[in-house]
Amino acid sequence: MRPHLAGLSLAFALALAGCGTTEDLSQPAFYVNLAQTGKPVDAAAAASLLSDYRAARGLPTVSVDPALNKLAQDQANAMARADKLDHAVGGRDFISRMKASGYDARGAVENVGAGYHTLAEAFSGWRDSPSHNKNMLAPGMTRMGIATTNAPGSKYKVYWALILADPDTPSR
């Protein structure tokens, strides 16, 4: 390459690098580090991952339910505020929270987590835990809500809540 073209090429490459973002847009949502980005979990990506896992075992897939997302968000927020991983943070257990929400379900289960920085980590952690895996594979569940709360000053950095439900009203 000619010396003047080499300098021009280098300058062009540096200019392009300066215009880029620091976020890798090609990275799948499963691997986005939520502790670094501060973004919430991608509920659609979580539903896809969980649905594939369930379908491979002959179980119904799940779809994101806004009411369950809100319940999950409330739980993740409460755990982050208390800096504590707990189904009953603030003295309200899962069953009490479901009843108080008015969500009409034949059955529902909840997984909570903390310290997982990516959806892939949370899913793997829950899959490898017998009780959490049992919840993810609960028969009849067709709706889900998932949420994260970023808590940079906490010991865990990211709090998670996943709720699966078998709604009484399928058209919910």
ZAMIVO-788472 format. One record per residue (C-alpha): residue number from 1; residue in one letter; x, y, z. Coordinates in Angstrom, 3 decimals. Layout:
<pt resi="NUM" resn="a" x="X" y="Y" z="Z"/>
...
***
This chain:
<pt resi="1" resn="m" x="0.000" y="0.000" z="0.000"/>
<pt resi="2" resn="r" x="1.279" y="3.485" z="-0.799"/>
<pt resi="3" resn="p" x="2.323" y="5.516" z="2.260"/>
<pt resi="4" resn="h" x="-0.268" y="8.270" z="1.725"/>
<pt resi="5" resn="l" x="-3.048" y="5.679" z="1.281"/>
<pt resi="6" resn="a" x="-1.960" y="3.790" z="4.408"/>
<pt resi="7" resn="g" x="-2.284" y="6.963" z="6.485"/>
<pt resi="8" resn="l" x="-5.669" y="7.734" z="4.945"/>
<pt resi="9" resn="s" x="-6.883" y="4.179" z="5.613"/>
<pt resi="10" resn="l" x="-5.761" y="4.373" z="9.219"/>
<pt resi="11" resn="a" x="-7.461" y="7.740" z="9.714"/>
<pt resi="12" resn="f" x="-10.682" y="6.412" z="8.154"/>
<pt resi="13" resn="a" x="-10.630" y="3.300" z="10.375"/>
<pt resi="14" resn="l" x="-10.078" y="5.400" z="13.500"/>
<pt resi="15" resn="a" x="-12.898" y="7.763" z="12.522"/>
<pt resi="16" resn="l" x="-15.267" y="4.836" z="12.045"/>
<pt resi="17" resn="a" x="-14.255" y="3.349" z="15.387"/>
<pt resi="18" resn="g" x="-14.997" y="6.662" z="17.097"/>
<pt resi="19" resn="c" x="-18.493" y="6.753" z="15.606"/>
<pt resi="20" resn="g" x="-19.448" y="3.309" z="16.843"/>
<pt resi="21" resn="t" x="-21.329" y="2.529" z="20.001"/>
<pt resi="22" resn="t" x="-19.927" y="0.496" z="22.838"/>
<pt resi="23" resn="e" x="-22.964" y="-1.779" z="22.750"/>
<pt resi="24" resn="d" x="-22.682" y="-4.936" z="20.660"/>
<pt resi="25" resn="l" x="-25.981" y="-4.959" z="18.793"/>
<pt resi="26" resn="s" x="-25.237" y="-8.355" z="17.250"/>
<pt resi="27" resn="q" x="-25.028" y="-10.017" z="20.660"/>
<pt resi="28" resn="p" x="-28.037" y="-12.248" z="21.420"/>
<pt resi="29" resn="a" x="-30.252" y="-11.005" z="24.250"/>
<pt resi="30" resn="f" x="-29.396" y="-14.164" z="26.233"/>
<pt resi="31" resn="y" x="-25.816" y="-12.941" z="26.711"/>
<pt resi="32" resn="v" x="-26.283" y="-9.224" z="27.361"/>
<pt resi="33" resn="n" x="-24.654" y="-8.364" z="30.692"/>
<pt resi="34" resn="l" x="-27.488" y="-6.611" z="32.518"/>
<pt resi="35" resn="a" x="-25.201" y="-5.598" z="35.393"/>
<pt resi="36" resn="q" x="-23.089" y="-3.596" z="32.925"/>
<pt resi="37" resn="t" x="-25.804" y="-2.203" z="30.674"/>
<pt resi="38" resn="g" x="-28.375" y="-1.485" z="33.380"/>
<pt resi="39" resn="k" x="-31.059" y="-2.653" z="30.969"/>
<pt resi="40" resn="p" x="-33.955" y="-4.904" z="31.965"/>
<pt resi="41" resn="v" x="-34.179" y="-8.507" z="30.828"/>
<pt resi="42" resn="d" x="-35.690" y="-9.062" z="27.375"/>
<pt resi="43" resn="a" x="-38.977" y="-10.790" z="28.253"/>
<pt resi="44" resn="a" x="-39.581" y="-11.993" z="24.680"/>
<pt resi="45" resn="a" x="-36.143" y="-13.611" z="24.561"/>
<pt resi="46" resn="a" x="-36.794" y="-15.246" z="27.935"/>
<pt resi="47" resn="a" x="-40.160" y="-16.574" z="26.724"/>
<pt resi="48" resn="s" x="-38.505" y="-17.987" z="23.605"/>
<pt resi="49" resn="l" x="-35.767" y="-19.707" z="25.622"/>
<pt resi="50" resn="l" x="-38.192" y="-21.105" z="28.180"/>
<pt resi="51" resn="s" x="-40.704" y="-22.164" z="25.518"/>
<pt resi="52" resn="d" x="-38.037" y="-24.092" z="23.601"/>
<pt resi="53" resn="y" x="-36.957" y="-25.798" z="26.831"/>
<pt resi="54" resn="r" x="-40.530" y="-26.745" z="27.712"/>
<pt resi="55" resn="a" x="-41.520" y="-27.822" z="24.189"/>
<pt resi="56" resn="a" x="-38.521" y="-30.175" z="23.990"/>
<pt resi="57" resn="r" x="-40.049" y="-31.954" z="27.000"/>
<pt resi="58" resn="g" x="-43.568" y="-32.114" z="25.580"/>
<pt resi="59" resn="l" x="-44.907" y="-29.190" z="27.627"/>
<pt resi="60" resn="p" x="-46.859" y="-26.180" z="26.375"/>
<pt resi="61" resn="t" x="-44.941" y="-23.065" z="25.414"/>
<pt resi="62" resn="v" x="-45.344" y="-19.822" z="27.340"/>
<pt resi="63" resn="s" x="-46.157" y="-16.297" z="26.276"/>
<pt resi="64" resn="v" x="-45.373" y="-13.060" z="28.062"/>
<pt resi="65" resn="d" x="-48.233" y="-11.739" z="30.183"/>
<pt resi="66" resn="p" x="-48.046" y="-8.024" z="31.104"/>
<pt resi="67" resn="a" x="-49.787" y="-8.598" z="34.461"/>
<pt resi="68" resn="l" x="-47.253" y="-11.280" z="35.401"/>
<pt resi="69" resn="n" x="-44.409" y="-9.053" z="34.210"/>
<pt resi="70" resn="k" x="-45.644" y="-6.383" z="36.623"/>
<pt resi="71" resn="l" x="-45.816" y="-8.855" z="39.506"/>
<pt resi="72" resn="a" x="-42.313" y="-10.097" z="38.685"/>
<pt resi="73" resn="q" x="-41.045" y="-6.513" z="38.486"/>
<pt resi="74" resn="d" x="-42.554" y="-5.681" z="41.862"/>
<pt resi="75" resn="q" x="-40.803" y="-8.704" z="43.389"/>
<pt resi="76" resn="a" x="-37.437" y="-7.934" z="41.779"/>
<pt resi="77" resn="n" x="-37.717" y="-4.314" z="42.958"/>
<pt resi="78" resn="a" x="-38.595" y="-5.370" z="46.514"/>
<pt resi="79" resn="m" x="-35.619" y="-7.736" z="46.702"/>
<pt resi="80" resn="a" x="-33.282" y="-5.051" z="45.347"/>
<pt resi="81" resn="r" x="-34.546" y="-2.500" z="47.878"/>
<pt resi="82" resn="a" x="-33.963" y="-4.971" z="50.712"/>
<pt resi="83" resn="d" x="-30.732" y="-6.259" z="49.099"/>
<pt resi="84" resn="k" x="-32.043" y="-9.719" z="49.912"/>
<pt resi="85" resn="l" x="-32.940" y="-12.764" z="47.841"/>
<pt resi="86" resn="d" x="-36.258" y="-13.926" z="49.278"/>
<pt resi="87" resn="h" x="-39.695" y="-15.050" z="48.039"/>
<pt resi="88" resn="a" x="-41.281" y="-13.323" z="51.039"/>
<pt resi="89" resn="v" x="-39.286" y="-10.099" z="51.143"/>
<pt resi="90" resn="g" x="-41.316" y="-7.474" z="52.969"/>
<pt resi="91" resn="g" x="-43.400" y="-10.156" z="54.670"/>
<pt resi="92" resn="r" x="-45.545" y="-11.045" z="51.608"/>
<pt resi="93" resn="d" x="-45.090" y="-14.540" z="50.224"/>
<pt resi="94" resn="f" x="-45.777" y="-15.512" z="46.612"/>
<pt resi="95" resn="i" x="-49.304" y="-16.834" z="47.211"/>
<pt resi="96" resn="s" x="-50.285" y="-13.651" z="49.071"/>
<pt resi="97" resn="r" x="-48.886" y="-11.474" z="46.289"/>
<pt resi="98" resn="m" x="-50.725" y="-13.459" z="43.596"/>
<pt resi="99" resn="k" x="-54.037" y="-13.234" z="45.484"/>
<pt resi="100" resn="a" x="-53.611" y="-9.524" z="46.173"/>
<pt resi="101" resn="s" x="-52.926" y="-8.870" z="42.486"/>
<pt resi="102" resn="g" x="-56.262" y="-10.340" z="41.440"/>
<pt resi="103" resn="y" x="-54.582" y="-12.518" z="38.819"/>
<pt resi="104" resn="d" x="-56.932" y="-15.444" z="38.189"/>
<pt resi="105" resn="a" x="-54.878" y="-18.622" z="37.790"/>
<pt resi="106" resn="r" x="-55.437" y="-22.326" z="38.304"/>
<pt resi="107" resn="g" x="-51.798" y="-22.569" z="39.283"/>
<pt resi="108" resn="a" x="-48.659" y="-20.440" z="39.440"/>
<pt resi="109" resn="v" x="-45.013" y="-20.813" z="40.426"/>
<pt resi="110" resn="e" x="-42.186" y="-18.381" z="41.048"/>
<pt resi="111" resn="n" x="-38.418" y="-18.488" z="40.680"/>
<pt resi="112" resn="v" x="-36.277" y="-15.727" z="42.119"/>
<pt resi="113" resn="g" x="-32.581" y="-15.200" z="41.695"/>
<pt resi="114" resn="a" x="-29.802" y="-12.739" z="42.261"/>
<pt resi="115" resn="g" x="-26.297" y="-12.285" z="40.986"/>
<pt resi="116" resn="y" x="-26.951" y="-13.620" z="37.503"/>
<pt resi="117" resn="h" x="-25.745" y="-11.005" z="35.046"/>
<pt resi="118" resn="t" x="-27.243" y="-12.524" z="31.878"/>
<pt resi="119" resn="l" x="-30.430" y="-14.322" z="30.932"/>
<pt resi="120" resn="a" x="-28.311" y="-17.338" z="29.995"/>
<pt resi="121" resn="e" x="-26.818" y="-17.428" z="33.505"/>
<pt resi="122" resn="a" x="-30.215" y="-17.118" z="35.193"/>
<pt resi="123" resn="f" x="-31.747" y="-19.817" z="33.005"/>
<pt resi="124" resn="s" x="-28.794" y="-22.169" z="33.578"/>
<pt resi="125" resn="g" x="-28.845" y="-21.553" z="37.319"/>
<pt resi="126" resn="w" x="-32.558" y="-22.291" z="37.528"/>
<pt resi="127" resn="r" x="-32.274" y="-25.319" z="35.219"/>
<pt resi="128" resn="d" x="-29.492" y="-26.772" z="37.396"/>
<pt resi="129" resn="s" x="-31.483" y="-26.316" z="40.624"/>
<pt resi="130" resn="p" x="-34.006" y="-29.158" z="41.085"/>
<pt resi="131" resn="s" x="-36.706" y="-26.992" z="42.685"/>
<pt resi="132" resn="h" x="-36.331" y="-24.134" z="40.193"/>
<pt resi="133" resn="n" x="-36.212" y="-26.531" z="37.248"/>
<pt resi="134" resn="k" x="-39.394" y="-28.200" z="38.505"/>
<pt resi="135" resn="n" x="-41.072" y="-24.780" z="38.386"/>
<pt resi="136" resn="m" x="-39.856" y="-24.096" z="34.847"/>
<pt resi="137" resn="l" x="-41.251" y="-27.481" z="33.793"/>
<pt resi="138" resn="a" x="-44.543" y="-27.211" z="35.688"/>
<pt resi="139" resn="p" x="-47.303" y="-28.716" z="33.522"/>
<pt resi="140" resn="g" x="-50.085" y="-26.498" z="32.239"/>
<pt resi="141" resn="m" x="-48.215" y="-23.214" z="32.521"/>
<pt resi="142" resn="t" x="-48.800" y="-21.062" z="29.440"/>
<pt resi="143" resn="r" x="-48.140" y="-17.501" z="30.673"/>
<pt resi="144" resn="m" x="-45.039" y="-15.954" z="32.131"/>
<pt resi="145" resn="g" x="-43.688" y="-12.766" z="33.545"/>
<pt resi="146" resn="i" x="-40.025" y="-12.039" z="34.090"/>
<pt resi="147" resn="a" x="-38.216" y="-9.001" z="35.407"/>
<pt resi="148" resn="t" x="-34.884" y="-7.792" z="36.631"/>
<pt resi="149" resn="t" x="-33.869" y="-4.899" z="38.807"/>
<pt resi="150" resn="n" x="-30.383" y="-3.520" z="38.592"/>
<pt resi="151" resn="a" x="-28.918" y="-2.584" z="41.942"/>
<pt resi="152" resn="p" x="-25.306" y="-1.490" z="41.281"/>
<pt resi="153" resn="g" x="-24.576" y="-0.826" z="44.962"/>
<pt resi="154" resn="s" x="-25.894" y="-4.191" z="46.155"/>
<pt resi="155" resn="k" x="-23.949" y="-7.367" z="46.725"/>
<pt resi="156" resn="y" x="-25.776" y="-9.115" z="43.849"/>
<pt resi="157" resn="k" x="-26.023" y="-6.284" z="41.256"/>
<pt resi="158" resn="v" x="-29.063" y="-7.831" z="39.501"/>
<pt resi="159" resn="y" x="-32.222" y="-9.310" z="41.046"/>
<pt resi="160" resn="w" x="-34.520" y="-11.635" z="39.081"/>
<pt resi="161" resn="a" x="-38.114" y="-12.815" z="39.345"/>
<pt resi="162" resn="l" x="-39.859" y="-15.296" z="37.031"/>
<pt resi="163" resn="i" x="-43.527" y="-16.176" z="37.376"/>
<pt resi="164" resn="l" x="-45.269" y="-18.919" z="35.400"/>
<pt resi="165" resn="a" x="-49.025" y="-19.315" z="35.485"/>
<pt resi="166" resn="d" x="-51.870" y="-21.423" z="34.189"/>
<pt resi="167" resn="p" x="-54.535" y="-18.731" z="33.785"/>
<pt resi="168" resn="d" x="-58.192" y="-19.511" z="34.359"/>
<pt resi="169" resn="t" x="-59.018" y="-17.392" z="31.350"/>
<pt resi="170" resn="p" x="-56.971" y="-18.590" z="28.341"/>
<pt resi="171" resn="s" x="-57.626" y="-15.404" z="26.350"/>
<pt resi="172" resn="r" x="-56.045" y="-13.225" z="29.039"/>
***
